[in-house]
Amino acid sequence: MYSYYHAPLKVVHDFEVEILPKLLNSTGHIYLPSHHPHYEKGEVQPQYNLTHLKDFGLRLCVGKEWHRFPGSYLIPEGIRVDWIKSEFSGLMPGRFEENVPHTSRFWLRDGTKHVPSGMNDMNREELDHLVSLCADCCAPPLLLRRNCADGCDIFQVDISTCDYLIDLDFPRNPSFTPFEPRYAVDPAWQRLACVPFLDARNSPAITRILWLPSESWLRGNEYGDYCLLGNQERLSRKVEEKKVVS
């Protein structure tokens, strides 16, 4: 399981210990050594102060990989996790209420006491839980007919407000749909961290079920790229805006 499917955990780990510190280093909020040391498995890595992230307004988006997302508790505070539309048409997780007055000295997260808005017990999709917008019928490229509150009947996926995106791509056996394009090959998105992920559909059953430390045993498997992608335009703009003036 670890060798074939650990990529989701590895990607969010790299996000916290490598990608985000590099972002803060580029703005002058923290200092990283010019020579990045190599750490062996199990070796303790340095901890960096990431509290300045709350001033960047960063958003991490997850689409078709929502069911493998390890959880928001592994994402540093100050990073907002949101969902983008995929081919899944069920109910996505909601968000706890924010800015709820404290009613107890012993519990500081009063928002967890309230049921998030837009919930239902029929697994019915709620567009309010997605990074989305209503647009006219000419809006490209990802469209889905819905009845929106403002009267328009076109739903458009809007990922332009995402700073980071988690996605899985299979270069040797690519597949895509209107709601699940190949973000990993889109020039607007930079590959910040990619980890091999077993392509179970195109790998032999026996080598999927069993793992042996032999190249000949594993040679028949196919792998995809489980990636953390960065919106180059948005991140470059935020780096310039947040640079520390010395």
Residue frames relative to the residue before (quaternion, step in Angstrom):
aa qw qx qy qz dx dy dz
M 1.0000 0.0000 0.0000 0.0000 0.00 0.00 0.00
Y 0.6714 0.4993 -0.3131 0.4493 3.59 0.87 -0.89
S 0.6941 0.4965 -0.2902 0.4329 3.58 0.80 -1.00
Y 0.7605 0.4006 -0.2074 0.4670 3.58 0.97 -0.82
Y 0.8473 0.2164 -0.0426 0.4832 3.57 0.93 -0.88
H 0.4340 0.7224 -0.4568 0.2847 3.63 1.16 0.30
A 0.3931 0.7798 -0.4375 0.2144 3.60 1.27 -0.21
P 0.6457 0.5235 -0.3627 0.4212 3.69 0.79 -0.76
L 0.6743 0.4727 -0.2967 0.4836 3.60 0.97 -0.82
K 0.6473 0.5251 -0.3238 0.4478 3.59 0.98 -0.79
V 0.6531 0.5273 -0.3165 0.4418 3.58 0.96 -0.83
V 0.6981 0.4393 -0.2944 0.4826 3.61 0.84 -0.87
H 0.5865 0.5498 -0.3709 0.4649 3.60 1.17 -0.50
D 0.6703 0.4818 -0.2960 0.4805 3.60 0.89 -0.90
F 0.5782 0.5910 -0.3636 0.4291 3.57 1.11 -0.68
E 0.7331 0.4301 -0.2320 0.4731 3.57 0.89 -0.96
V 0.7951 0.3601 -0.1822 0.4526 3.60 0.76 -0.98
E 0.7791 0.2996 -0.1825 0.5195 3.62 1.18 -0.29
I 0.7409 0.4440 -0.2566 0.4336 3.59 0.60 -1.13
L 0.7183 0.4454 -0.2654 0.4639 3.58 0.76 -1.00
P 0.6280 0.5060 -0.3595 0.4694 3.66 0.94 -0.63
K 0.6265 0.5269 -0.3410 0.4620 3.61 1.02 -0.70
L 0.6227 0.5366 -0.3369 0.4591 3.58 1.05 -0.75
L 0.6958 0.4575 -0.2735 0.4814 3.58 0.88 -0.94
N 0.6033 0.5452 -0.3547 0.4614 3.58 1.14 -0.55
S 0.6673 0.5142 -0.3010 0.4468 3.59 1.01 -0.81
T 0.7021 0.4234 -0.2688 0.5055 3.59 1.21 -0.42
G 0.5406 -0.6551 0.3819 0.3644 3.59 1.28 -0.10
H 0.4575 0.6957 -0.4489 0.3244 3.60 1.22 0.22
I 0.7714 0.0641 -0.0602 0.6302 3.57 1.16 -0.56
Y 0.3538 -0.7195 0.5537 0.2246 3.56 -1.30 0.25
L 0.1034 -0.7716 0.6260 0.0455 3.54 -0.94 0.98
P 0.5264 -0.6222 0.4602 0.3520 3.60 -1.00 0.70
S 0.5639 -0.6205 0.4275 0.3380 3.58 -1.06 0.76
H 0.7184 0.3419 -0.2247 0.5627 3.57 1.13 -0.63
H 0.2484 -0.7926 0.5428 0.1247 3.56 -0.45 1.24
P 0.3296 -0.7795 0.4934 0.2007 3.62 -0.40 1.15
H 0.4034 -0.6867 0.5501 0.2512 3.52 -1.25 0.51
Y 0.1718 -0.7948 0.5778 0.0702 3.57 -0.83 1.03
E 0.4030 -0.7079 0.5303 0.2349 3.51 -0.91 0.95
K 0.6577 -0.5060 0.3787 0.4099 3.55 -1.26 0.43
G 0.7964 0.2577 -0.2210 0.5005 3.56 -0.84 1.02
E 0.5736 0.5908 -0.3852 0.4166 3.58 1.23 -0.26
V 0.4878 -0.6819 0.4644 0.2853 3.57 -0.95 0.91
Q 0.2341 -0.7704 0.5810 0.1184 3.57 -0.84 1.03
P 0.5976 -0.5899 0.3937 0.3740 3.61 -1.10 0.56
Q 0.3610 -0.7129 0.5639 0.2085 3.54 -1.20 0.64
Y 0.1604 -0.7947 0.5811 0.0711 3.57 -0.92 0.91
N 0.4895 -0.6510 0.5013 0.2920 3.52 -1.17 0.67
L 0.0751 -0.8354 0.5445 -0.0060 3.57 -0.40 1.26
T 0.3335 0.7877 -0.4759 0.2045 3.59 1.23 0.24
H 0.6026 0.5818 -0.3647 0.4067 3.61 1.12 -0.52
L 0.4959 0.6813 -0.4250 0.3305 3.59 1.20 -0.32
K 0.5906 0.6044 -0.3697 0.3863 3.57 1.09 -0.62
D 0.6587 0.5072 -0.3098 0.4613 3.60 1.20 -0.40
F 0.6195 0.5801 -0.3361 0.4084 3.60 1.24 -0.22
G 0.3002 -0.7735 0.5094 0.2280 3.60 1.14 -0.46
L 0.2427 0.8146 -0.4929 0.1860 3.58 0.99 0.85
R 0.1385 -0.7862 0.5999 0.0536 3.54 -1.10 0.79
L 0.1680 -0.7550 0.6292 0.0765 3.56 -0.92 1.03
C 0.1328 -0.8149 0.5626 0.0423 3.58 -0.65 1.12
V 0.1130 -0.7703 0.6267 0.0330 3.53 -1.15 0.78
G 0.1698 -0.8014 0.5689 0.0726 3.57 -0.83 1.01
K 0.8590 0.0654 -0.0210 0.5073 3.56 -0.50 -1.21
E 0.6529 0.5091 -0.3160 0.4633 3.60 1.23 -0.30
W 0.2649 0.7996 -0.5026 0.1947 3.58 1.21 0.39
H 0.6937 0.4948 -0.2913 0.4349 3.61 0.97 -0.81
R 0.6995 0.4092 -0.2809 0.5142 3.61 1.23 -0.20
F 0.4347 0.7059 -0.4640 0.3120 3.59 1.22 -0.07
P 0.4482 -0.7442 0.4188 0.2643 3.63 -0.55 1.11
G 0.6601 -0.4922 0.3277 0.4633 3.61 1.07 -0.55
S 0.5732 -0.6253 0.4168 0.3267 3.55 -1.09 0.73
Y 0.5749 0.6064 -0.3828 0.3939 3.60 1.15 -0.46
L 0.6525 0.4829 -0.3178 0.4899 3.60 1.26 -0.22
I 0.6085 0.5289 -0.3463 0.4797 3.58 1.30 -0.05
P 0.5165 -0.6670 0.4305 0.3210 3.63 -0.77 0.95
E 0.5797 -0.5797 0.4484 0.3561 3.53 -1.17 0.65
G 0.6975 0.4232 -0.3376 0.4695 3.54 -0.93 0.92
I 0.6596 0.4301 -0.2950 0.5412 3.57 1.33 -0.18
R 0.2498 -0.7751 0.5647 0.1342 3.57 -0.70 1.06
V 0.2105 -0.7709 0.5912 0.1089 3.58 -0.83 1.02
D 0.0426 0.7948 -0.6016 0.0678 3.56 -0.80 1.07
W 0.4273 -0.6968 0.5274 0.2318 3.53 -1.32 0.47
I 0.1817 -0.7462 0.6250 0.1403 3.55 -1.14 0.65
K 0.6358 -0.5629 0.3760 0.3708 3.55 -1.17 0.60
S 0.0071 -0.7537 0.6571 -0.0069 3.54 -1.07 0.89
E 0.7179 -0.4135 0.3045 0.4700 3.58 -1.23 -0.26
F 0.5244 0.6035 -0.4217 0.4278 3.59 1.23 -0.19
S 0.1403 -0.8285 0.5412 0.0319 3.56 -0.77 1.05
G 0.4874 0.6550 -0.4422 0.3713 3.58 1.16 0.52
L 0.6989 -0.4602 0.3509 0.4203 3.55 -1.35 -0.15
M 0.2537 -0.7589 0.5847 0.1336 3.55 -0.80 1.05
P 0.6459 -0.5258 0.3646 0.4164 3.63 -1.14 0.45
G 0.3759 -0.7124 0.5475 0.2271 3.53 -1.11 0.73
R 0.4698 -0.6502 0.5192 0.2949 3.52 -1.35 -0.09
F 0.5050 -0.6459 0.4752 0.3192 3.54 -0.96 0.87
E 0.5997 -0.5769 0.4186 0.3638 3.54 -1.14 0.67
E 0.2420 -0.7687 0.5788 0.1246 3.55 -1.01 0.88
N 0.8206 0.2393 -0.1870 0.4841 3.55 -1.27 0.45
V 0.3180 0.7300 -0.5310 0.2897 3.57 0.99 0.88
P 0.4907 -0.6705 0.4580 0.3162 3.64 -0.78 0.93
H 0.4819 -0.6608 0.4969 0.2902 3.56 -1.07 0.79
T 0.1314 -0.8021 0.5803 0.0514 3.55 -0.92 0.94
S 0.7691 0.2538 -0.1523 0.5665 3.57 1.28 -0.08
R 0.4617 -0.6755 0.5023 0.2797 3.55 -1.07 0.73
F 0.7103 0.4891 -0.2420 0.4446 3.53 1.19 -0.56
W 0.7644 0.2508 -0.1576 0.5727 3.62 1.24 -0.15
L 0.1928 -0.8423 0.5001 0.0573 3.55 -0.36 1.31
R 0.6823 0.4444 -0.2891 0.5034 3.60 1.23 -0.09
D 0.0466 -0.8547 0.5170 0.0009 3.55 0.55 1.20
G 0.5410 0.6372 -0.4021 0.3736 3.58 1.17 -0.39
T 0.6169 0.5588 -0.3473 0.4319 3.59 1.15 -0.53
K 0.6027 0.5626 -0.3594 0.4371 3.59 1.25 -0.19
H 0.6922 0.4565 -0.2601 0.4948 3.59 1.27 -0.29
V 0.4607 -0.6565 0.5180 0.2974 3.57 -1.07 0.75
P 0.4621 -0.6842 0.4778 0.3002 3.65 -0.74 0.96
S 0.5547 -0.6145 0.4426 0.3445 3.56 -1.13 0.58
G 0.7927 0.3395 -0.2331 0.4494 3.55 -1.23 0.47
M 0.4560 0.6745 -0.4658 0.3466 3.60 1.11 0.54
N 0.0178 0.7802 -0.6252 -0.0023 3.58 -1.23 0.50
D 0.4338 -0.7072 0.4979 0.2526 3.59 -1.24 0.38
M 0.6007 0.5561 -0.3601 0.4475 3.60 1.21 0.50
N 0.4425 -0.7047 0.4409 0.3365 3.59 1.31 0.24
R 0.3300 0.7494 -0.5015 0.2792 3.57 1.08 0.75
E 0.5178 -0.6701 0.4401 0.2987 3.56 -0.85 0.96
E 0.1107 -0.7639 0.6339 0.0480 3.55 -1.05 0.90
L 0.3601 -0.7727 0.4825 0.2010 3.56 -0.45 1.21
D 0.5647 0.6058 -0.3880 0.4046 3.59 1.18 -0.41
H 0.6475 0.5162 -0.3224 0.4586 3.58 1.21 -0.33
L 0.6751 0.4857 -0.2737 0.4831 3.57 1.32 -0.07
V 0.4914 -0.5746 0.5461 0.3607 3.54 -1.30 0.39
S 0.3033 0.7668 -0.4924 0.2787 3.57 -0.15 1.24
L 0.0946 -0.7683 0.6241 0.1062 3.51 -1.35 0.01
C 0.4164 -0.6457 0.5645 0.3017 3.52 -1.29 0.32
A 0.0002 0.8055 -0.5909 0.0453 3.56 -0.92 0.91
D 0.5978 -0.5625 0.4116 0.3960 3.55 -1.25 0.18
C 0.7127 -0.4991 0.2917 0.3972 3.55 -1.28 0.25
C 0.6377 0.5283 -0.3391 0.4464 3.60 1.20 -0.15
A 0.5161 0.6780 -0.4096 0.3258 3.58 1.24 -0.19
P 0.1772 -0.7777 0.5927 0.1122 3.61 -0.68 1.03
P 0.7663 -0.1167 -0.5724 -0.2675 1.57 -2.41 0.54
L 0.7185 0.4412 -0.2404 0.4809 3.62 1.16 -0.46
L 0.0569 0.8508 -0.5121 0.1036 3.53 -0.17 1.27
L 0.0226 0.7747 -0.6308 0.0380 3.53 -1.13 0.71
R 0.4028 -0.7343 0.4888 0.2441 3.57 -0.74 0.99
R 0.1257 0.7560 -0.6290 0.1304 3.52 -0.88 1.05
N 0.4047 -0.6542 0.5614 0.3051 3.56 -1.28 0.22
C 0.1156 -0.8262 0.5509 0.0218 3.55 -0.34 1.26
A 0.6826 -0.5302 0.3237 0.3849 3.52 -1.21 0.54
D 0.7254 0.4379 -0.2629 0.4615 3.61 0.99 -0.73
G 0.6740 -0.5498 0.2877 0.4008 3.59 1.22 0.31
C 0.6023 0.5474 -0.3900 0.4307 3.63 1.12 -0.32
D 0.3181 -0.7777 0.5171 0.1632 3.56 -1.13 0.53
I 0.6017 0.5270 -0.3701 0.4724 3.56 1.18 0.55
F 0.1642 -0.7710 0.6112 0.0705 3.53 -0.89 1.03
Q 0.0792 -0.8107 0.5799 0.0113 3.58 -0.72 1.06
V 0.3962 -0.6875 0.5531 0.2540 3.55 -0.91 0.93
D 0.0832 -0.8024 0.5910 0.0061 3.56 -0.83 1.01
I 0.0131 -0.8193 0.5728 -0.0233 3.58 -0.29 1.24
S 0.4139 0.7311 -0.4622 0.2840 3.58 1.24 0.11
T 0.6778 0.4696 -0.2938 0.4834 3.61 1.20 -0.38
C 0.5371 0.6011 -0.4127 0.4242 3.60 1.28 0.14
D 0.3006 -0.7447 0.5676 0.1812 3.58 -0.92 0.90
Y 0.7825 0.1011 -0.0366 0.6133 3.54 1.09 -0.78
L 0.0933 -0.7912 0.6042 0.0159 3.53 -1.18 0.63
I 0.2220 -0.7495 0.6098 0.1310 3.57 -1.00 0.88
D 0.1512 0.7943 -0.5718 0.1384 3.57 -0.76 1.03
L 0.3047 -0.7310 0.5876 0.1659 3.54 -1.29 0.52
D 0.0218 -0.8047 0.5923 -0.0352 3.55 -0.84 1.04
F 0.1907 -0.7655 0.6058 0.1032 3.56 -1.07 0.81
P 0.2664 -0.8228 0.4775 0.1549 3.62 0.07 1.27
R 0.7200 0.4432 -0.2609 0.4660 3.61 0.96 -0.81
N 0.7712 0.1635 -0.1082 0.6057 3.57 1.23 -0.40
P 0.0003 0.8626 -0.5059 0.0011 3.59 0.68 1.07
S 0.0163 0.7613 -0.6481 0.0069 3.51 -1.19 0.68
F 0.0835 0.7929 -0.5982 0.0804 3.55 -1.04 0.72
T 0.1442 -0.7471 0.6435 0.0829 3.51 -1.34 0.48
P 0.7065 -0.4442 0.3045 0.4591 3.61 -1.18 0.15
F 0.7519 0.3608 -0.2156 0.5080 3.60 1.05 -0.68
E 0.7471 0.2779 -0.2011 0.5694 3.58 1.26 -0.01
P 0.0221 0.8213 -0.5676 0.0518 3.57 0.48 1.18
R 0.5637 -0.5839 0.4538 0.3679 3.57 -1.28 0.19
Y 0.1812 -0.8213 0.5351 0.0789 3.56 0.19 1.29
A 0.6309 0.5845 -0.3339 0.3858 3.59 1.04 -0.77
V 0.7281 0.3685 -0.2428 0.5245 3.61 1.18 -0.35
D 0.4607 0.6577 -0.4529 0.3873 3.57 1.29 0.20
P 0.4436 -0.7241 0.4526 0.2723 3.65 -0.63 1.03
A 0.5789 0.5841 -0.3850 0.4189 3.60 1.19 -0.31
W 0.7307 0.3760 -0.2090 0.5302 3.57 1.24 -0.44
Q 0.2522 -0.7714 0.5724 0.1172 3.55 -0.85 1.06
R 0.4090 -0.6889 0.5399 0.2581 3.57 -1.00 0.85
L 0.1494 -0.8185 0.5526 0.0494 3.56 -0.45 1.22
A 0.7753 -0.0786 0.0664 0.6231 3.58 1.11 -0.68
C 0.0339 0.7939 -0.6041 0.0606 3.57 -0.78 1.07
V 0.0995 -0.7915 0.6031 0.0023 3.55 -0.95 0.97
P 0.5217 -0.6384 0.4513 0.3414 3.63 -0.94 0.79
F 0.0483 -0.7755 0.6294 -0.0124 3.55 -1.07 0.88
L 0.5020 -0.6974 0.4247 0.2852 3.57 -0.69 1.10
D 0.2875 -0.7184 0.6114 0.1658 3.55 -0.99 0.96
A 0.2220 -0.8330 0.4925 0.1197 3.56 0.17 1.29
R 0.6354 0.5600 -0.3418 0.4074 3.59 0.99 -0.76
N 0.7907 0.2946 -0.1382 0.5185 3.59 1.05 -0.73
S 0.5913 0.5325 -0.3783 0.4730 3.58 1.20 0.53
P 0.5791 -0.5997 0.4120 0.3678 3.62 -1.05 0.69
A 0.5820 -0.6187 0.4037 0.3400 3.56 -1.03 0.80
I 0.6750 0.5213 -0.3209 0.4119 3.59 0.85 -0.89
T 0.7112 0.4252 -0.2702 0.4903 3.62 0.96 -0.77
R 0.5771 0.5434 -0.3873 0.4708 3.57 1.25 -0.18
I 0.6960 0.4827 -0.2675 0.4594 3.56 0.99 -0.87
L 0.7916 0.2165 -0.0887 0.5645 3.57 0.96 -0.91
W 0.1669 -0.7684 0.6097 0.0998 3.54 -1.15 0.66
L 0.0003 0.7807 -0.6242 0.0307 3.55 -0.88 1.02
P 0.4723 -0.6942 0.4628 0.2844 3.62 -0.96 0.80
S 0.4652 0.6473 -0.4582 0.3934 3.55 0.61 1.18
E 0.4714 -0.6865 0.4754 0.2836 3.58 -0.81 0.98
S 0.6519 0.5158 -0.3234 0.4521 3.59 0.94 -0.81
W 0.6295 0.5337 -0.3294 0.4585 3.59 1.12 -0.67
L 0.7575 0.3996 -0.2002 0.4759 3.56 0.94 -0.89
R 0.4848 0.7132 -0.4219 0.2800 3.58 1.22 -0.33
G 0.6695 0.5236 -0.3093 0.4267 3.59 1.07 -0.60
N 0.5639 0.6146 -0.3869 0.3932 3.59 1.23 -0.28
E 0.2669 -0.7187 0.6171 0.1775 3.51 -1.25 0.54
Y 0.1420 -0.8010 0.5790 0.0546 3.56 -1.06 0.76
G 0.2510 -0.7347 0.6080 0.1662 3.50 -1.26 0.55
D 0.4903 -0.6374 0.5068 0.3107 3.54 -1.34 -0.08
Y 0.1474 -0.7614 0.6280 0.0653 3.54 -0.63 1.18
C 0.0128 -0.8816 0.4629 -0.0912 3.54 -0.16 1.34
L 0.2597 -0.6550 0.6791 0.2057 3.44 -1.42 0.50
L 0.1246 -0.8126 0.5691 0.0186 3.56 -0.62 1.18
G 0.2286 -0.7765 0.5746 0.1214 3.55 -1.15 0.65
N 0.4093 -0.6834 0.5518 0.2471 3.55 -1.00 0.88
Q 0.3429 -0.8022 0.4458 0.2004 3.57 -0.06 1.31
E 0.6746 0.5083 -0.3083 0.4376 3.58 0.87 -0.91
R 0.6933 0.4732 -0.2864 0.4619 3.59 0.81 -0.98
L 0.6849 0.4904 -0.2984 0.4487 3.58 0.88 -0.92
S 0.6336 0.5214 -0.3352 0.4629 3.59 0.99 -0.75
R 0.6575 0.5076 -0.3094 0.4629 3.56 0.98 -0.81
K 0.6786 0.4859 -0.2998 0.4621 3.59 0.94 -0.82
V 0.6012 0.5467 -0.3608 0.4578 3.59 1.08 -0.66
E 0.6695 0.4926 -0.3020 0.4669 3.59 0.93 -0.84
E 0.6713 0.5120 -0.2914 0.4497 3.57 1.01 -0.84
K 0.7757 0.3775 -0.1744 0.4747 3.59 1.01 -0.82
K 0.3791 0.7388 -0.4897 0.2657 3.59 1.19 0.11
V 0.4293 -0.6906 0.5244 0.2526 3.55 -0.98 0.93
V 0.3013 -0.7544 0.5604 0.1618 3.54 -0.80 1.05
S 0.1953 -0.8053 0.5520 0.0931 3.59 -0.58 1.10
